[in-house]
Amino acid sequence: MPPPPPPSLARLHQRLSLSLLRGRSPPAAADAFLRRGLASSASSSSSAAAAAAAAAGREKSSRRTLAYLLGVAAAMVGASYAAVPLYRRFCQATGYGGTVQRRESVEEKISRHARDGTTTSREIIVQFNADVADGMPWKFIPTQREVKVKPGESALAFYTAENRSSAPITGVSTYNVAPMKAAIYFNKIQCFCFEEQTLLPGEQIDMPVFFYIDPEFETDPKMEGVNNIVLSYTFFKVNDS
Protein backbone atom coordinates (compact mmCIF):
# COMPACT_ATOMS: atom_id res chain seq x y z
CA MET A 1 0.00 0.00 0.00
CA PRO A 2 1.30 3.50 -0.72
CA PRO A 3 2.24 5.60 2.35
CA PRO A 4 -0.49 7.96 3.60
CA PRO A 5 -0.18 11.56 2.52
CA PRO A 6 1.35 13.98 5.01
CA PRO A 7 -1.18 15.80 7.18
CA SER A 8 -2.28 19.17 5.95
CA LEU A 9 -1.29 22.41 7.64
CA ALA A 10 -4.84 22.92 8.98
CA ARG A 11 -5.00 19.42 10.49
CA LEU A 12 -1.59 19.82 12.12
CA HIS A 13 -2.70 23.11 13.63
CA GLN A 14 -5.95 21.52 14.94
CA ARG A 15 -4.15 18.53 16.47
CA LEU A 16 -1.52 20.76 18.04
CA SER A 17 -4.18 22.97 19.65
CA LEU A 18 -6.08 19.96 21.10
CA SER A 19 -2.90 18.42 22.47
CA LEU A 20 -1.90 21.62 24.19
CA LEU A 21 -5.40 22.05 25.71
CA ARG A 22 -5.30 18.45 27.08
CA GLY A 23 -1.81 18.91 28.49
CA ARG A 24 -0.26 16.35 26.18
CA SER A 25 2.92 16.54 24.14
CA PRO A 26 2.34 17.60 20.57
CA PRO A 27 2.36 14.83 17.99
CA ALA A 28 5.60 14.17 16.11
CA ALA A 29 4.36 15.71 12.87
CA ALA A 30 3.24 18.87 14.65
CA ASP A 31 6.50 19.07 16.53
CA ALA A 32 8.46 18.77 13.29
CA PHE A 33 6.24 21.44 11.77
CA LEU A 34 6.96 23.80 14.67
CA ARG A 35 10.68 23.19 14.44
CA ARG A 36 10.66 23.91 10.71
CA GLY A 37 8.66 27.08 11.27
CA LEU A 38 11.04 28.32 13.97
CA ALA A 39 14.09 27.48 11.82
CA SER A 40 12.54 29.28 8.85
CA SER A 41 11.79 32.33 11.01
CA ALA A 42 15.33 32.39 12.39
CA SER A 43 16.76 32.02 8.90
CA SER A 44 14.59 34.90 7.65
CA SER A 45 15.69 37.12 10.55
CA SER A 46 19.33 36.26 9.91
CA SER A 47 18.97 37.03 6.19
CA ALA A 48 17.28 40.35 6.95
CA ALA A 49 20.06 41.30 9.37
CA ALA A 50 22.73 40.36 6.83
CA ALA A 51 20.98 42.38 4.13
CA ALA A 52 20.75 45.41 6.44
CA ALA A 53 24.44 45.10 7.33
CA ALA A 54 25.39 44.87 3.65
CA ALA A 55 23.30 47.94 2.82
CA ALA A 56 24.94 49.88 5.66
CA GLY A 57 28.36 48.82 4.41
CA ARG A 58 27.56 49.98 0.87
CA GLU A 59 26.30 53.32 2.16
CA LYS A 60 29.47 53.80 4.25
CA SER A 61 31.64 52.89 1.25
CA SER A 62 29.70 55.34 -0.94
CA ARG A 63 30.24 58.13 1.61
CA ARG A 64 33.98 57.39 1.70
CA THR A 65 34.14 57.42 -2.11
CA LEU A 66 32.24 60.73 -2.28
CA ALA A 67 34.54 62.30 0.33
CA TYR A 68 37.58 61.08 -1.61
CA LEU A 69 36.30 62.52 -4.91
CA LEU A 70 35.48 65.85 -3.27
CA GLY A 71 38.97 65.95 -1.79
CA VAL A 72 40.56 65.25 -5.17
CA ALA A 73 38.47 67.99 -6.80
CA ALA A 74 39.45 70.50 -4.11
CA ALA A 75 43.12 69.55 -4.48
CA MET A 76 42.96 70.03 -8.26
CA VAL A 77 41.40 73.48 -7.89
CA GLY A 78 44.03 74.46 -5.33
CA ALA A 79 46.81 73.14 -7.55
CA SER A 80 45.58 75.17 -10.54
CA TYR A 81 45.75 78.37 -8.49
CA ALA A 82 49.18 77.51 -7.06
CA ALA A 83 50.77 76.26 -10.29
CA VAL A 84 51.87 79.61 -11.75
CA PRO A 85 53.64 81.05 -8.65
CA LEU A 86 55.21 77.66 -7.87
CA TYR A 87 56.47 77.37 -11.44
CA ARG A 88 57.88 80.90 -11.25
CA ARG A 89 59.79 80.13 -8.03
CA PHE A 90 61.08 76.88 -9.51
CA CYS A 91 62.39 78.68 -12.61
CA GLN A 92 64.03 81.41 -10.53
CA ALA A 93 65.74 78.85 -8.33
CA THR A 94 67.00 76.60 -11.12
CA GLY A 95 67.29 78.87 -14.15
CA TYR A 96 64.90 76.56 -15.97
CA GLY A 97 63.42 78.08 -19.12
CA GLY A 98 65.96 80.89 -19.17
CA THR A 99 64.79 82.57 -15.98
CA VAL A 100 67.53 84.81 -14.58
CA GLN A 101 68.95 83.34 -11.37
CA ARG A 102 69.86 85.60 -8.49
CA ARG A 103 73.55 84.71 -8.48
CA GLU A 104 74.22 86.71 -11.69
CA SER A 105 71.91 89.06 -13.56
CA VAL A 106 71.73 89.27 -17.34
CA GLU A 107 73.31 92.74 -17.20
CA GLU A 108 76.24 91.32 -15.24
CA LYS A 109 76.68 88.55 -17.78
CA ILE A 110 76.70 91.02 -20.66
CA SER A 111 79.23 93.23 -18.88
CA ARG A 112 81.46 90.26 -18.04
CA HIS A 113 81.55 88.99 -21.62
CA ALA A 114 82.12 92.54 -22.92
CA ARG A 115 85.14 92.91 -20.62
CA ASP A 116 86.45 89.51 -21.70
CA GLY A 117 86.00 90.42 -25.38
CA THR A 118 83.95 87.30 -26.06
CA THR A 119 83.02 86.92 -29.72
CA THR A 120 80.84 84.33 -31.45
CA SER A 121 80.03 83.42 -35.02
CA ARG A 122 77.36 80.75 -34.74
CA GLU A 123 73.84 81.76 -35.76
CA ILE A 124 70.78 80.46 -33.92
CA ILE A 125 67.16 80.58 -35.05
CA VAL A 126 64.74 81.39 -32.22
CA GLN A 127 61.15 80.40 -33.04
CA PHE A 128 58.04 81.57 -31.17
CA ASN A 129 54.92 79.67 -30.18
CA ALA A 130 51.70 80.77 -28.44
CA ASP A 131 48.85 78.83 -26.80
CA VAL A 132 45.85 79.52 -24.58
CA ALA A 133 44.48 77.18 -21.93
CA ASP A 134 40.95 75.76 -22.05
CA GLY A 135 38.36 78.36 -21.15
CA MET A 136 40.56 81.31 -22.08
CA PRO A 137 38.65 83.42 -24.69
CA TRP A 138 41.73 85.19 -26.04
CA LYS A 139 43.43 85.16 -29.38
CA PHE A 140 47.15 84.91 -28.63
CA ILE A 141 49.81 84.76 -31.35
CA PRO A 142 53.48 85.66 -31.88
CA THR A 143 53.89 88.81 -34.00
CA GLN A 144 56.85 87.19 -35.77
CA ARG A 145 57.50 83.51 -36.26
CA GLU A 146 61.28 83.57 -35.76
CA VAL A 147 64.40 85.70 -35.42
CA LYS A 148 68.06 84.96 -36.04
CA VAL A 149 70.57 85.82 -33.33
CA LYS A 150 74.16 84.98 -32.37
CA PRO A 151 75.23 83.97 -28.86
CA GLY A 152 76.17 87.13 -26.99
CA GLU A 153 73.51 89.17 -28.77
CA SER A 154 70.17 90.38 -27.45
CA ALA A 155 66.95 90.48 -29.48
CA LEU A 156 63.43 91.83 -29.22
CA ALA A 157 60.23 90.00 -30.18
CA PHE A 158 56.50 90.63 -29.66
CA TYR A 159 53.37 88.63 -28.90
CA THR A 160 49.83 89.88 -29.54
CA ALA A 161 46.83 89.15 -27.32
CA GLU A 162 43.18 90.02 -27.99
CA ASN A 163 40.18 89.58 -25.71
CA ARG A 164 37.39 88.13 -27.87
CA SER A 165 34.81 87.91 -25.11
CA SER A 166 32.17 90.42 -24.00
CA ALA A 167 33.65 90.85 -20.52
CA PRO A 168 36.99 91.98 -19.06
CA ILE A 169 39.37 89.04 -18.74
CA THR A 170 42.55 88.77 -16.67
CA GLY A 171 45.19 86.29 -17.76
CA VAL A 172 48.64 85.18 -16.72
CA SER A 173 51.21 83.31 -18.79
CA THR A 174 53.85 80.67 -18.26
CA TYR A 175 56.61 79.82 -20.70
CA ASN A 176 58.89 77.04 -21.83
CA VAL A 177 62.15 76.86 -23.75
CA ALA A 178 63.00 73.87 -25.95
CA PRO A 179 65.24 72.00 -26.12
CA MET A 180 65.45 71.99 -22.34
CA LYS A 181 69.24 71.73 -22.28
CA ALA A 182 69.50 75.08 -24.10
CA ALA A 183 67.28 76.90 -21.56
CA ILE A 184 70.18 77.78 -19.24
CA TYR A 185 71.67 79.93 -22.01
CA PHE A 186 68.39 81.62 -22.98
CA ASN A 187 68.00 84.65 -20.70
CA LYS A 188 64.93 86.87 -20.75
CA ILE A 189 65.75 90.47 -19.89
CA GLN A 190 62.13 91.59 -20.07
CA CYS A 191 58.93 89.62 -20.63
CA PHE A 192 55.28 89.46 -19.65
CA CYS A 193 55.38 86.00 -18.07
CA PHE A 194 53.89 85.54 -14.58
CA GLU A 195 52.38 89.04 -14.70
CA GLU A 196 48.62 89.45 -14.78
CA GLN A 197 47.28 91.11 -17.92
CA THR A 198 43.72 92.49 -17.97
CA LEU A 199 42.04 93.13 -21.32
CA LEU A 200 38.69 94.80 -21.84
CA PRO A 201 36.20 93.32 -24.33
CA GLY A 202 37.72 93.56 -27.80
CA GLU A 203 40.98 95.07 -26.50
CA GLN A 204 44.26 94.07 -28.16
CA ILE A 205 47.81 94.60 -26.90
CA ASP A 206 51.36 93.85 -28.03
CA MET A 207 53.66 92.40 -25.38
CA PRO A 208 57.45 92.50 -25.77
CA VAL A 209 60.01 89.82 -25.02
CA PHE A 210 63.61 91.04 -24.74
CA PHE A 211 66.08 88.17 -24.51
CA TYR A 212 69.78 87.41 -24.57
CA ILE A 213 71.68 84.26 -25.64
CA ASP A 214 74.68 83.57 -23.39
CA PRO A 215 77.93 83.34 -25.45
CA GLU A 216 78.85 80.20 -23.51
CA PHE A 217 76.20 78.47 -25.62
CA GLU A 218 78.73 78.32 -28.45
CA THR A 219 81.50 76.65 -26.44
CA ASP A 220 79.36 74.06 -24.65
CA PRO A 221 79.80 70.62 -26.30
CA LYS A 222 76.26 69.72 -25.26
CA MET A 223 74.93 72.45 -27.55
CA GLU A 224 76.55 70.97 -30.63
CA GLY A 225 73.85 70.46 -33.25
CA VAL A 226 71.37 72.73 -31.46
CA ASN A 227 70.62 75.41 -34.04
CA ASN A 228 66.96 76.09 -33.22
CA ILE A 229 65.40 77.23 -29.95
CA VAL A 230 61.63 77.43 -29.42
CA LEU A 231 60.15 79.91 -26.94
CA SER A 232 56.54 79.01 -26.05
CA TYR A 233 54.03 80.94 -23.94
CA THR A 234 50.66 79.73 -22.64
CA PHE A 235 48.02 82.10 -21.24
CA PHE A 236 45.67 81.00 -18.46
CA LYS A 237 42.52 82.71 -17.30
CA VAL A 238 42.70 84.13 -13.76
CA ASN A 239 39.45 83.39 -11.95
CA ASP A 240 37.73 86.26 -10.18
CA SER A 241 38.26 86.07 -6.42
Helices and strands as residue ranges (DSSP letters): H 9-21, H 28-94, G 96-98, H 106-116, E 124-132, E 138-142, E 146-149, E 154-163, E 169-178, G 180-185, E 186-190, E 197-199, E 204-213, H 216-219, G 221-223, E 228-237
